[in-house]
């Protein structure tokens, strides 16, 4: 599943004297995961799942499709806004001193198993965490020196990066898989209701995630780990539309609203998009709209 993260991590670092575009609250922010976080890491020609073409990001102020699987901002953009960063964290392969505010390592199509991820030529979670992050640290050392870089990373937040110095970690739960428009199309055959058997599997996974997180906090007393409950928030938007401004909960804004994602949502190939994406929980058949992202992480 492209929407379902095998690992979506939000990593924060405390202040440092060499800040460039940083904030006093959270000077650095790191992201690992799949298409719900990917900003442009999949823009290379060899990757299959990408969003660097219209109509993606059509409702952003400059309408430039950067690789975000949304009509506007991703959840990570809202988080960065909330911490008053001067700009979103760049993809890990970009350059410049802007790397000192953190980096985004996420790759659309990444999943629990590297073999599945490789089918899409995406960047596996293991590579994001253990190769690209290490490479990034080397680039930061080149910019600010080893002493300052050590200070920057010593209080970070990541999961599975504890041995690399991370101490403050945010992990998000998997969403209600059975409520994604593409899943409803494939399993319900015309019925617009969520596939609750799949949601039950997701709930079981999320319970295990919460249990494991609690165990880690007991084992690693200096680890600060928070689990962000995306499931309940998104499920609430879908099943209780009267409590929000959404009028379309089972269909997406792009194309036929049934299965379109990535290249199938391309402006030159699809049937177009809805006129007002703010009414839709989902932008394409897997990913929330900008307004839904704002609800989820507000």
HELIX and SHEET records of a PDB file:
HELIX    1   1 UNK A   75  UNK A   82  1                                   8    
HELIX    2   2 UNK A   97  UNK A  101  5                                   5    
HELIX    3   3 UNK A  114  UNK A  119  1                                   6    
HELIX    4   4 UNK A  125  UNK A  127  1                                   3    
HELIX    5   5 UNK A  128  UNK A  132  3                                   5    
HELIX    6   6 UNK A  133  UNK A  144  1                                  12    
HELIX    7   7 UNK A  146  UNK A  153  1                                   8    
HELIX    8   8 UNK A  162  UNK A  164  5                                   3    
HELIX    9   9 UNK A  177  UNK A  179  5                                   3    
HELIX   10  10 UNK A  181  UNK A  188  1                                   8    
HELIX   11  11 UNK A  196  UNK A  219  1                                  24    
HELIX   12  12 UNK A  230  UNK A  239  1                                  10    
HELIX   13  13 UNK A  241  UNK A  243  5                                   3    
HELIX   14  14 UNK A  262  UNK A  265  5                                   4    
HELIX   15  15 UNK A  277  UNK A  279  5                                   3    
HELIX   16  16 UNK A  290  UNK A  296  1                                   7    
SHEET    1   A 5 UNK A 102  UNK A 104  0                                        
SHEET    2   A 5 UNK A  28  UNK A  32  1                                        
SHEET    3   A 5 UNK A   9  UNK A  13 -1                                        
SHEET    4   A 5 UNK A 168  UNK A 172 -1                                        
SHEET    5   A 5 UNK A 224  UNK A 228  1                                        
SHEET    1   B 2 UNK A 248  UNK A 252  0                                        
SHEET    2   B 2 UNK A 280  UNK A 282  1                                        
END                                                                             
